[in-house]
Amino acid sequence: MRLTLLPPSDLPTLATTCLLATLGGFFSAEILLAHGSISTPASRIYKCRFEDNPENPQDPACAAAVVLAGDPQFLYDWAAVRQGDANGQHQMVVPDGQLCGGGGAEYAGLDLPRDDWRATSIEPESDGTFEFIYHATAPHSTQDMLFYITPEGWDPLQPLTWADLDFLEDPSDPNDPIDPFCHLTSVTLETMPGVGDVYRMVCPLPARTGRHVIFHVWQRDDSPEAFYACVDVVMGSGDQIFQSGFETGDTSEWPSSSP
């Protein structure tokens, strides 16, 4: 074997080239894996990532999710709650009790049945609609934007199931489809100052009171990949459920992280 030694002047160039190639591969992977989540009202993972300290979360629900995961890496991967081969078969690829984490083991902490996930108080406009905003870190051609919601009387201390999202007249009927309250097939990417690329989606908002979960699905049209998010909301005349500090920004009363 013949080895060709590079002169010293060429070594920095080679090292730089190798470093850039490595970083390029890294950032390409990050771009491919990062796609987005609901930011208004903020999803569970969006709140834990951007409205708390991922390394030392003070919000008890976020802290419990990190404890279950073993580290906070999943919060830095907030835009990748996904199933690569969903292809519209969401109930098949995302099991009951794993909806908020999209069926991904690394996101299992998002599925913890708790009544203290931070909820955003929302109200419809005068025409009964509400504008949802999706922070899209990587835009894709869209087949479906689906919005589901829990029924009146839903218990947040129980695992969230697909049946919980069926608010039709007879949810016990196994032949009754799990229907979204909003189904969009066309969305337009916009740039929002301070946020980045977003999809703004106006949907009719079902009548509800109290605490609920809105479950969102984004099915790509150019791939079988789909993305999932749980959004905790307080609606209607129900009592708002906030821990001290969430409304004022004063977190001094928050307890230390615990499951």
C-alpha positions in Angstrom: 0.0 0.0 0.0 1.3 3.4 -0.9 0.6 6.3 1.4 0.7 9.9 0.2 1.5 12.4 2.9 0.0 15.8 2.7 2.2 18.8 3.2 1.5 20.8 6.4 -0.1 23.6 4.5 -2.9 21.3 3.3 -3.7 19.8 6.7 -6.0 22.7 7.9 -7.9 22.7 4.6 -8.5 18.9 4.9 -9.5 19.2 8.6 -11.9 22.0 7.7 -13.4 20.1 4.9 -13.9 17.0 7.1 -15.5 19.2 9.8 -17.8 20.9 7.5 -18.9 17.6 6.0 -19.6 16.2 9.4 -21.5 19.3 10.5 -23.4 19.3 7.2 -24.5 15.7 7.8 -25.5 16.6 11.3 -27.5 19.7 10.4 -29.1 17.9 7.5 -30.3 15.2 9.9 -31.7 17.9 12.2 -33.5 19.5 9.3 -35.0 16.3 8.2 -36.1 15.3 11.6 -37.5 18.7 12.6 -41.0 19.7 11.3 -43.1 21.5 13.9 -45.8 21.6 16.5 -48.9 23.7 17.5 -47.7 27.0 19.0 -51.0 28.8 19.5 -52.4 27.5 21.8 -49.1 25.9 22.7 -48.9 22.1 22.7 -47.6 20.2 25.7 -44.1 19.8 24.3 -44.0 23.4 23.0 -44.8 24.7 26.5 -42.2 22.4 28.2 -39.6 23.4 25.7 -40.1 27.1 25.3 -42.1 28.2 28.4 -39.9 26.4 31.0 -36.3 25.4 31.5 -35.7 22.0 29.7 -32.7 21.3 31.8 -34.4 21.9 35.1 -38.2 22.2 34.5 -40.1 23.9 37.3 -43.5 22.9 35.9 -44.4 19.6 37.7 -45.9 18.0 34.6 -42.9 18.9 32.4 -40.6 17.7 35.2 -42.4 14.4 35.4 -42.1 13.9 31.7 -38.3 14.5 31.8 -38.0 12.1 34.8 -39.8 9.4 32.8 -37.6 10.0 29.8 -34.4 10.0 31.8 -33.1 13.2 30.2 -34.5 16.3 28.5 -33.4 15.5 24.9 -36.9 14.9 23.7 -37.7 18.5 24.5 -35.0 19.7 22.2 -36.6 17.4 19.6 -39.9 19.1 20.1 -40.6 19.3 16.4 -40.4 15.6 15.7 -43.4 13.9 17.5 -44.1 11.7 14.5 -44.7 8.4 12.9 -42.8 7.8 9.6 -45.2 5.3 8.1 -48.5 6.6 9.3 -50.0 7.1 5.8 -53.3 8.2 7.2 -53.7 5.1 9.4 -53.2 7.1 12.7 -55.3 4.8 14.9 -53.1 1.8 13.8 -49.7 3.4 14.3 -50.5 5.4 17.5 -51.9 3.2 20.3 -54.4 4.3 22.9 -52.7 6.0 25.8 -49.8 7.2 23.6 -51.5 9.9 21.5 -49.7 12.9 22.9 -46.3 11.3 22.3 -47.3 10.1 18.9 -46.6 6.5 19.8 -42.9 7.3 20.3 -41.2 5.8 23.4 -38.9 8.9 23.8 -42.0 11.1 24.1 -43.9 8.9 26.6 -43.8 11.5 29.3 -46.2 13.6 27.3 -48.8 10.9 27.8 -48.7 11.0 31.6 -52.4 11.2 32.8 -52.3 14.4 35.0 -54.7 17.2 35.7 -51.9 19.8 36.0 -50.7 20.0 32.4 -50.6 23.7 31.7 -53.8 24.7 30.0 -54.4 27.7 27.7 -57.8 29.5 28.1 -59.3 29.9 24.6 -62.5 31.4 23.3 -64.1 31.4 19.8 -64.5 34.5 17.8 -68.0 35.9 17.2 -68.4 33.6 14.3 -67.6 30.5 16.4 -64.1 30.0 14.9 -60.6 29.9 16.4 -57.3 30.4 14.7 -54.7 27.8 15.4 -51.0 28.5 14.6 -48.6 25.7 13.7 -44.9 26.5 14.0 -43.4 24.7 11.0 -39.7 24.2 11.2 -39.8 22.4 7.9 -42.7 22.9 5.5 -44.3 20.0 3.6 -47.1 19.4 1.2 -50.2 18.7 3.3 -52.8 16.0 2.9 -54.6 16.5 6.2 -54.6 18.9 9.1 -56.9 17.2 11.6 -58.2 18.6 14.9 -59.9 16.4 17.5 -61.2 17.2 21.0 -62.2 15.4 24.2 -65.9 15.2 25.2 -67.6 16.9 28.2 -66.9 14.9 31.3 -63.5 13.7 30.0 -61.2 12.7 32.9 -57.6 14.0 32.5 -56.4 11.4 35.1 -57.1 8.6 32.6 -54.9 7.8 29.6 -56.1 9.5 26.5 -57.6 7.1 24.0 -59.0 7.4 20.5 -62.4 6.8 21.9 -62.0 9.9 24.0 -61.9 11.9 20.8 -65.3 10.7 19.5 -67.8 13.3 20.5 -70.6 12.1 18.3 -74.0 11.0 19.6 -73.1 7.4 20.2 -69.4 7.2 21.1 -69.9 3.6 22.3 -70.7 2.4 18.8 -67.6 0.6 17.5 -68.7 1.4 14.0 -68.8 5.1 14.8 -65.9 6.9 13.2 -63.5 9.1 15.2 -64.3 12.4 13.5 -62.3 15.5 13.8 -64.0 18.8 14.5 -61.8 20.4 11.9 -60.3 18.9 8.7 -58.2 21.1 6.4 -56.6 19.9 3.2 -55.0 23.1 2.1 -52.7 25.3 4.2 -50.4 28.2 3.3 -47.0 28.8 4.8 -46.5 32.3 6.3 -43.6 34.0 8.1 -44.5 35.3 11.5 -42.1 37.8 13.1 -40.4 36.4 16.2 -41.6 32.8 15.4 -40.6 31.9 11.9 -42.6 29.9 9.3 -46.1 29.0 10.4 -49.4 27.7 9.2 -52.4 29.7 10.3 -55.6 27.6 10.4 -59.1 28.9 11.2 -61.4 26.2 12.5 -64.9 26.1 14.0 -64.5 25.5 17.8 -66.9 23.0 19.4 -68.8 24.1 22.5 -67.0 22.9 25.6 -66.5 24.0 29.2 -63.6 23.4 31.5 -60.4 21.5 30.8 -60.0 19.6 27.5 -57.3 18.2 25.2 -57.2 19.2 21.5 -55.4 16.5 19.6 -53.8 17.6 16.3 -52.6 15.5 13.4 -50.6 16.7 10.4 -50.4 14.2 7.6 -48.0 15.0 4.8 -49.0 14.5 1.2 -45.5 14.0 -0.1 -44.7 11.2 2.4 -46.5 8.7 4.7 -45.0 10.6 7.7 -47.4 12.3 10.1 -46.9 14.5 13.2 -48.9 14.6 16.4 -49.6 17.1 19.3 -51.7 17.4 22.4 -52.9 20.9 23.3 -54.3 21.4 26.8 -57.1 24.1 26.9 -59.7 25.6 29.2 -62.9 26.5 27.4 -66.2 28.2 28.1 -67.3 29.0 31.6 -65.3 26.3 33.3 -62.7 27.2 36.0 -59.3 28.0 34.6 -56.7 25.6 35.9 -53.4 27.3 36.4 -50.7 26.8 38.9 -49.6 30.0 40.7 -47.1 31.9 38.5 -48.3 30.8 35.1 -50.3 33.9 34.5 -48.0 36.4 36.2 -44.6 34.9 35.3 -43.7 34.7 38.9 -42.5 31.1 39.3 -41.0 31.5 42.8 -43.8 29.3 44.3 -43.2 26.4 42.0 -42.1 23.2 43.7 -38.8 21.5 42.9 -38.9 19.0 40.0 -40.6 15.8 40.9 -42.5 13.1 39.1 
